[in-house]
Amino acid sequence: MIDHRVYMPGATLKSNIINPGKDCPISYSVEDIGKANVSVLESTFPVAMKTANYLSGGQSLEDAAARLSAVNKANKHGPWNLSFSWSAAFQLPLLELCKGTDGLQFDAMSKLYVDELKIASAASKGEWDGAPGDGDHKGDRRKRKLEE
């Protein structure tokens, strides 16, 4: 990027968070996922860049928030601001709220949006805990044995 004269302190990395594949037979805790992301950042992410905004990648808000919070908790040395590009994780629950209703539900949507913003804010500071199991990858080892 430097060869192309990209101003690194003004650039933002926008990538997917590292997650096990959906069919991965091995279970991983949200802490394992957080540590794996920090390990990759520490070995590859230019320190001149100040922020990385992960794509939510179809994750639920609960899983995305738990994983982002775990990444921020595990980030002991990196100088980066780590957050999400939250659009899908925010928009899908709002759209779901209006399904089957007559028109937009502005009061309910406003409340839900503020609640989502509080979750996102806490996750971006490593302060979101969520419910037990949020953000964990639940592998199915039986799947692996069937494929062997």
Secondary structure, DSSP 8 states (H G I E B T S, - for coil): -GGGT--GGG-EE--B-----TT--S-B-HHHHHHHHHHHHHHHS-TT--EEEEE-TT--HHHHHHHHHHHHHH-SS---EEEEE-HHHHHHHHHHHHTTSSS--HHHHHHHHHHHHHHHHHHHTT----STTTT-B---HHHHHHH-
